[in-house]
Amino acid sequence: MSHTYVSELIHCVFSTKQRRNLISPEVQPQLWSFLGGIARKNGFKALMVGGTENHVHILLSLPATLTLAKAMQLVKGASSHWMNEQFKSEFAGQEGYGAFTLGISQKKDTIAYIRSQAEHHRKHNYEEEFLAFLKKNGVEYDPKHVRGYSGIPTGCASEFPTTRR
């Protein structure tokens, strides 16, 4: 695919299993760095990684040869393994994830949003944030899979939730 050029930016969000606070502030920089390494090792880019104790945001840039599902499988699987090996924890991610495409003009705002997760979550919890993503992006969802601890469905849409039109 030497003549294939792709700009595919995807803001992905996933929580810990049962939204438990398993990613301590002390561990977060190490985990975020590790997630970037997973991407590099597998031929894609993690442009920004952030989150809180119970969820992760990652802005991915994917090549034409890699599906979103495969990238997320790599990210979530390796990070769970690493957390359990490094910290002898019972770390696990939720079953699904949210994924929201964006244009290059939204990249800067999305990076700033991911960087400011600690501040953002002083006002809004994960569930409120995730529902806002789904609604803003027009993603159909079953509330029983979003509320509580039953996992969150995969969603793909066209815009970052805080982008002004």
Secondary structure, 3 states (H helix, E strand, C coil): CCCCCCCCEEEEEEEEHHHCCCCCCCCHHHHHHHHHHHHHHCCCEEEEEEEECCEEEEEEECCCCCCHHHHHHHHHHHHHHHHHHHHCCCCCECCCCEEEEECHHHHHHHHHHHHCHHHHCCCCCHHHHHHHHHHHCCCCCCHHHHCCCCCCCCCCCCCCCCCCC
